[in-house]
Amino acid sequence: MIQILKMAIRDLGRNRRRSFFSALALGMGLALLLLIASVIEGEYRGSMDSSIRLQSGHLQVRAKSYDEDKTSLAWEDLIEDPGQIAGQIASLPAVKIATPRLFASGIVARGDESAGVRIIGIDPSSEANAPYRDGLVAGEFLRADDREGVLIGQSLANKLNLSMGDQVSLLVNTSDGEVDEQLFTIRGMFSTRTPSYDQSTVFLPLGKAQAITRAENHASTIFVLLEDREQAGAVASALHTDQYAVTTWEDMNEFLLQTEQFAQGYMVMIYLIVLGVTATVIVNTLVMAVFERTREIGILSAMGMRGGRIMAMFFAESGLLAVIGILMGLVIGGLLVLYATNVGFYIGDFGVTGMLLGERIYAYLTLSDTITLTIIAFIVTLLAALYPALLAARLEPVDALHGGKLA
Amino acid sequence: MEVTKIDNVTRVFKIGTVETQALRGVSLSIQNGEFTALVGPSGSGKTTLLQLIGCLDQPTSGQVYINGKDVSKLNRNQRADMRRGTIGFIFQFFALIPTLTAYENIELPLLLIGQSAAERRERVRHLLEAVDLSDRAHHRPDQLSGGQQQRVAIARALAPKPALILADEPTANLDTPNGKQVMETMTRLNQETGVTFVFATHDPRVIQYARRVIMLRDGAIVENTEPEKAGVGV
């Protein structure tokens, strides 16, 4: 075995340039796959994180009849006395934050320009607002007793040419099915680096939102963040009542999870295409080697080396090419992924329905993807040796010794 | 004792629809320790006969025996097993593995028969001495002269202590002094080790070393001098 490996190393060394480029082809293929896998993983992770932080939270407690798509403000679809319920939920050990939120749909208008927005009434003191508070780019955050101030996304401000302190008119649907309109002053602007979200979201203090929508002491949902999102199912069971529906982040982001699964299936196709091309390069290298070394194969056969052992020699060569190629791939891929993880790719406002994409995509390489891709690359390279190895093993020694007649 | 026996062997090669009869009913017996030359012009069937004795090829009809065992119907792997350790080969084109050193080339058949590292080391050193190449042990074939390469090939053929060594035109690619040295080495090793040598040649300078000469023409034996009647009328 050691001798076979030694021969394989030296055989690869005969044509160093060809061996190097064959290994490099595998390395580039693997590096590319690592980059693609990490970017897709990063994209979904980023999107899921954004969705949880900005939209869904880990859990939401709502009235059973509440329909998220309709943004209903009818009292029977809302939670009564939400502050008290949020307090109770927050007292559970697994819960980090629980805060009431009220959603309404409306229009922001200034002069001739207007935009449809989602109005969210929040408790300004809640830690759940960290993404907006930390993302303040101008002005200040809302105060609970502010009756005339709003917080708007920077991209909405840009769209409507709004500046700090400007007055905007807010048209809001109300609980009794009417539309109310009031003037508000822009107190602050935020950026979550998720353009589609920032362009369509306006925050009001919960009290003011309840007043303008006439929801009184009601909220659409209790927004809950947990210490560990894996506990969502357990906490949801604990909170289960006949009165309210408890939905987990997985339920609320079902579309995202489904598209991720779809994307993973899609990735397998890309793996096969890239590695198929790489395998062709390796097959070519080894077939060339069989042609060049036909006479040597004849000599080994004459000495009594069985076909199986001759095949093993070519598998050893492809195994070595695989190891060298994979090492190159891990180094090149590692550098690419490192760059994509830290710097990311700027995609701007790249709207994808159902996904909250940041303006940059950051890669995230999982250990499982790295191991899976490395193993697949190794197996594909070994399989690539099958045809050349069979070609060599099937050579008749007499023909091989005369340097010819490949089957 | 009989090392190999050929019994009424024919070998027909087919190329497309054309059939060429390379051997026409050859019978022959070679005893242990012989130093025998197969001679004859090109196309007389020398190489074909060597390949059949060496289990590299199969006869179209007739039987080939090695150490009393009929090898004419063996499959590819069985023939490989038969060759391994039992039959050594020396080829016209030296046939060393270019990536291995002289030492490693000689060691290769010993690896194939599963000898231990210590046994191999001992045997290879002994053989390098026997062919007077101890100082070239770690040279690769391209760092050796043609004569030196052929002596490495002789050592490699001898390494597993085979019953029979077959050499096909062993000096054809060598100049006269190197050819002479190779033949003298083969003769000496035949005498020292008692291993049987059968070599194909049409070089009169080589034939003179043989102790038995078998002459082939058009695929048939036309003259077969008995052992110990070397150099008879060739």
Interface residues (C-beta under 8 A of the other chain):
Chain A: Q3 K6 M7 R10 D11 G13 R14 R295 E296 I299 L300 S301 A302 M303 G304 M305 R306 G307 R309 P397 V398 L401
Chain B: Q51 G54 L56 D57 R76 N77 A80 D81 M82 R83 R84 G85 T86 I87 F89 F91 F93 A95 L96 I97 P98 T99 L100 E104 E107 L108 P109 L111 L112 I113
